[in-house]
Amino acid sequence: MISPDGVRTAADLRAVVQALRDHEHFVMCAHEKPDADVIGSGLALGLALRSLGKDVRYYLDDEVPRNLRFLPDSDRTQRTLTGVHPDALYVFLDMSDQARAGDALRSVAPARIVNIDHHLGNQRFGGWNYVVDTEAATGVLVLNVIAALGCSLTPDIATCLLTAIISDTGCFMYSSAGPATLRLAAALVTLGADKDRITEQLYQTRSYSGQKILGRVLEDFKLTEDGICYATVSQELLRTYGAGHEDLEDIVGALRAVEHAEVAALFKESPDGTYRLSLRSRGRVNVMAVAKALGGGGHFRAAGATLPGPLDAALQRFLAAVRAEMAARSGAE
Ligand SMILES: [Mn+2]
C-alpha cells in the first residue's frame, strides 16, 4: 500500500521529470558553502540532461571544494549568471529555502524553479517541488529523477551520485543509511562508480594546515561535565598555518568522538569577527533545535549557525542554548 505521502511524492517526481523534458536550458544551483551532496547531485543531473542534448550550466556562489575537484565536469561551474538563457529553468538542489542559494538567485521567480531536496521543513518554494525529507541525500532523489528520465546511468553519473550519498551519510555511519541506501550504493558501484577514489578524496586526504590545526584543537578543546565538547579556531591560528575554513572539515567530528561528548561544537572565527559554529550530536540532543535557537539550522545530528563576537559572549549563548535543549529533552521524557 502506498501512503498518501507516497502518492504525492510520485506525482511530484512525475511533474519534475515532465518539466525537465519540456525545457531546453537549465542552471544547476548549489547552496552556499557547497558540499558533496549538492555538487554531486548537480553534476549528475547536468550530465544526464546534457546526454539528452540540453543546455546546462552549473552555478555556485563559491569555489568547488578542493576534495571534490576530481568529479567529472567540476571545472565547468560558474560564479556568475552570464550566458544563462532567458528561458532557463533553475534547479535548486539540497536546500530548504531559496535564500540558501545566495544573493544572485534570490529574485528567480517560482515559475522558473525546480526544487529537489531532502531537508526537513523545505519551503516548497519552486514551481515544481520534489521533496522527500526521509531520504539520506538529495543524490538519491536525483537518481530517481535520472532513472525516470530514462537516461543511462554512466560511470561518471554513478560516481557523482555515490559521492553525494557517501558524504551525506558520513560514509554510511549515520542512521540515515539503512538497507535501501546501502543497496543503492551497491548498485552505483556495479554501474562503475569509483568508490575507492571517492573515499580516498573525502576521508583519507587532509591538507597539511588542516591536520596541524586539528592537532591544536585536540590539544585545547574543553569538555564540560554535562557532555558539551567545544573548541575555537581563531583567525590568528588560521593565519599561522595559512589555512582557510575549508581546511577545517570534520574537525568537529573529532570532537564528537570524544567519550562522554553528547554535543560537539567548533567555533570558527571569520575575518569580520563573527563566528561560524558547527554542531554535531551523538544522537540524543537535537542540535538542529540548538542551531535554530541561535539563528541557524540543519539536521538533528549536524547543524550550524553564525554568531556575532566577541567570543566569550558567543560561547555563553551557545552553552545556554545547548543546556536549554538538554533540559527540554529531559523534561519531555
Ligand atoms: Mn544533503
Boltz pocket constraint, residues with backbone or C-beta under 6 A from the ligand:
constraints:
  - pocket:
      binder: B
      contacts: [[A, 37], [A, 38], [A, 94], [A, 118], [A, 136], [A, 137], [A, 138], [A, 168]]
      max_distance: 6.0
